[in-house]
């Protein structure tokens, strides 16, 4: 408004016009710089969430009020994600300890047969330190493998099996469940 008034006068205020023009250019550069910095920080924040890298911390020192509030919000959100990750890891470790200490042999495998979990009781019962695929049970016992393969989810059978030269009376139960990663089968012996 002031620039248009000063240029429309019959006697233009040359120094005022130059000063106002420089002021407008300076403010425009500052605005573009602020928007660009905000976009860069927002992009960094979103990429850290996408890549699950919650170690990032935005500075709140020597910032303007709005930038400080924005950085505090970013830090709060990232801190919440950090806390959730730690809590998830604690729950996972807790569950792993329980699974390893129960005396029931557990084998969990995907629909394609890949074994994703086998507790110590299963290792001891089968005499195998590692089982990559459920098909590997054929090497331990054809009867055991066939029984597990033929069981429907929710079904349980009683079997007499010789494993590692010893006769075992086993209750074999199979259940299935789905997670984000896909379908799984859980067998308890």
Backbone torsions as a table, in degrees:
resi	resn	phi	psi	omega
1	UNK	NA	-46.7	-178.3
2	UNK	-67.2	-38.4	179.0
3	UNK	-64.9	-42.9	179.6
4	UNK	-67.3	-35.6	177.3
5	UNK	-65.9	-43.6	-175.6
6	UNK	-71.0	-29.7	179.2
7	UNK	-83.7	-21.2	-177.8
8	UNK	-87.3	-6.0	179.1
9	UNK	-68.8	153.9	177.9
10	UNK	-66.6	-32.1	173.4
11	UNK	-113.7	93.5	-176.1
12	UNK	-63.2	144.7	176.6
13	UNK	-87.6	94.7	-171.8
14	UNK	-63.5	-49.3	-179.6
15	UNK	-64.2	-37.6	177.8
16	UNK	-65.4	-42.8	179.1
17	UNK	-61.9	-43.2	179.9
18	UNK	-64.5	-46.3	179.8
19	UNK	-61.6	-46.7	-179.9
20	UNK	-65.0	-38.5	177.4
21	UNK	-62.1	-45.7	178.4
22	UNK	-64.5	-37.4	178.6
23	UNK	-63.9	-43.5	179.0
24	UNK	-64.4	-43.3	178.6
25	UNK	-62.7	-45.6	179.3
26	UNK	-61.5	-43.7	179.0
27	UNK	-66.0	-38.0	178.3
28	UNK	-64.4	-42.9	178.7
29	UNK	-63.5	-43.3	179.5
30	UNK	-63.1	-40.8	179.0
31	UNK	-64.9	-46.3	178.7
32	UNK	-63.0	-39.3	178.9
33	UNK	-64.3	-42.7	178.6
34	UNK	-63.1	-46.4	-179.8
35	UNK	-63.4	-42.4	-179.7
36	UNK	-64.9	-42.8	178.7
37	UNK	-64.4	-41.0	178.3
38	UNK	-62.5	-44.8	179.7
39	UNK	-62.9	-40.3	179.5
40	UNK	-64.4	-45.1	179.3
41	UNK	-64.8	-41.7	178.5
42	UNK	-64.3	-41.8	177.3
43	UNK	-62.1	-43.3	178.1
44	UNK	-62.2	-43.5	179.1
45	UNK	-61.1	-49.3	-178.4
46	UNK	-65.9	-38.1	178.5
47	UNK	-68.2	-34.2	177.7
48	UNK	-66.5	-35.6	176.2
49	UNK	-69.5	-43.9	-179.5
50	UNK	-58.8	-41.6	-177.2
51	UNK	-91.7	6.9	178.3
52	UNK	55.6	38.2	175.7
53	UNK	-105.8	97.5	-174.7
54	UNK	-100.8	17.7	179.8
55	UNK	-83.9	-10.0	-178.0
56	UNK	-65.2	142.6	177.9
57	UNK	-138.0	125.0	-179.4
58	UNK	-91.3	134.1	-177.5
59	UNK	-69.6	136.0	175.7
60	UNK	-112.6	1.7	-178.9
61	UNK	-87.4	139.9	178.4
62	UNK	55.1	41.9	177.8
63	UNK	-117.5	156.4	173.7
64	UNK	-69.0	166.9	-175.5
65	UNK	-57.6	-48.8	-177.6
66	UNK	-65.8	-43.1	179.7
67	UNK	-66.1	-40.8	178.5
68	UNK	-62.1	-43.8	178.7
69	UNK	-64.1	-39.8	178.4
70	UNK	-64.1	-45.6	179.6
71	UNK	-65.2	-37.8	176.6
72	UNK	-63.3	-39.9	177.9
73	UNK	-65.3	-44.1	176.7
74	UNK	-58.1	-46.7	-178.5
75	UNK	-64.4	-38.0	178.1
76	UNK	-63.9	-45.3	179.6
77	UNK	-63.8	-46.5	179.2
78	UNK	-63.3	-37.4	176.6
79	UNK	-64.2	-39.0	177.6
80	UNK	-63.7	-42.0	176.8
81	UNK	-63.8	-40.3	177.0
82	UNK	-59.9	-45.8	-179.6
83	UNK	-62.4	-42.1	178.6
84	UNK	-63.4	-40.1	179.1
85	UNK	-64.2	-43.0	178.9
86	UNK	-64.4	-44.7	179.6
87	UNK	-61.7	-40.7	178.1
88	UNK	-63.3	-42.2	179.6
89	UNK	-65.7	-39.9	178.0
90	UNK	-62.6	-45.5	178.6
91	UNK	-62.6	-40.0	179.2
92	UNK	-63.3	-46.8	179.2
93	UNK	-63.3	-39.1	177.7
94	UNK	-61.1	-48.5	179.5
95	UNK	-63.2	-41.6	178.1
96	UNK	-59.8	-42.7	179.2
97	UNK	-64.2	-41.4	178.1
98	UNK	-63.0	-47.3	-178.6
99	UNK	-60.2	-40.7	-178.1
100	UNK	-71.3	-25.5	-174.8
101	UNK	-97.6	-9.5	177.1
102	UNK	-77.9	151.9	-175.0
103	UNK	-90.4	-0.8	176.6
104	UNK	-85.4	130.4	178.5
105	UNK	-73.2	127.3	-179.2
106	UNK	-123.4	134.5	174.3
107	UNK	-133.1	125.0	177.5
108	UNK	-117.7	131.0	-178.9
109	UNK	-141.5	154.4	-179.8
110	UNK	-77.8	171.9	179.6
111	UNK	-60.1	-30.2	179.1
112	UNK	-83.8	1.4	176.2
113	UNK	98.0	-9.5	-179.2
114	UNK	-64.6	124.4	179.2
115	UNK	-79.7	124.1	-179.2
116	UNK	-107.8	-14.8	179.4
117	UNK	-153.7	135.1	175.4
118	UNK	-151.0	113.4	-175.3
119	UNK	-81.5	175.2	-176.8
120	UNK	-61.3	-37.1	178.9
121	UNK	-61.3	-38.8	178.2
122	UNK	-69.1	-41.5	177.2
123	UNK	-58.5	-45.4	-178.6
124	UNK	-66.9	-43.7	-179.4
125	UNK	-64.1	-43.6	-176.0
126	UNK	-87.1	-15.3	-178.3
127	UNK	67.7	29.9	-179.2
128	UNK	-124.0	123.9	177.7
129	UNK	-74.5	-18.1	-176.6
130	UNK	-152.6	140.3	174.9
131	UNK	-138.4	105.3	-176.8
132	UNK	-78.3	-32.2	-178.2
133	UNK	-140.5	146.2	-178.1
134	UNK	-60.8	-25.2	177.4
135	UNK	-62.4	-22.0	178.1
136	UNK	-65.6	-14.6	176.0
137	UNK	-64.1	-22.4	176.3
138	UNK	-55.2	-34.2	-179.3
139	UNK	-73.8	-22.8	179.4
140	UNK	-87.5	-51.6	-178.1
141	UNK	-162.7	119.3	175.9
142	UNK	-61.5	-39.7	-178.2
143	UNK	-63.1	-44.5	179.1
144	UNK	-62.6	-46.5	179.7
145	UNK	-61.0	-48.2	-179.3
146	UNK	-61.7	-39.0	178.9
147	UNK	-62.7	-48.0	-179.6
148	UNK	-64.4	-41.3	-179.2
149	UNK	-65.8	-32.2	-176.0
150	UNK	-89.2	-13.8	-179.9
151	UNK	-69.2	137.9	171.6
152	UNK	-88.3	151.9	177.5
153	UNK	-56.5	133.8	-179.5
154	UNK	91.0	-7.3	-178.4
155	UNK	-91.4	150.7	177.7
156	UNK	-136.1	140.5	176.3
157	UNK	-132.7	156.9	174.3
158	UNK	-106.6	132.9	-177.7
159	UNK	-138.0	145.6	169.2
160	UNK	-100.3	121.1	-177.8
161	UNK	-132.4	145.8	172.8
162	UNK	-99.5	116.1	178.5
163	UNK	-126.7	129.0	-178.2
164	UNK	54.8	35.1	177.6
165	UNK	78.9	7.2	-179.8
166	UNK	-120.2	142.4	177.5
167	UNK	-80.3	129.2	178.8
168	UNK	-124.9	138.2	171.6
169	UNK	-101.2	110.0	-173.3
170	UNK	-115.5	137.8	165.8
171	UNK	-96.0	115.9	-177.1
172	UNK	-107.4	120.8	-178.5
173	UNK	-123.8	138.4	179.7
174	UNK	-125.3	134.1	174.0
175	UNK	-134.0	162.0	178.8
176	UNK	-133.2	154.5	178.2
177	UNK	-155.5	163.4	179.8
178	UNK	-120.9	139.3	172.3
179	UNK	-125.0	-178.1	179.2
180	UNK	-57.9	-37.9	-177.1
181	UNK	-71.4	-17.2	-179.6
182	UNK	138.0	-162.5	-177.4
183	UNK	-90.6	143.6	-179.3
184	UNK	-132.9	153.5	172.7
185	UNK	-118.9	138.4	177.8
186	UNK	-121.4	123.4	179.9
187	UNK	-114.8	130.7	174.2
188	UNK	-114.2	138.3	-179.1
189	UNK	-121.6	NA	NA
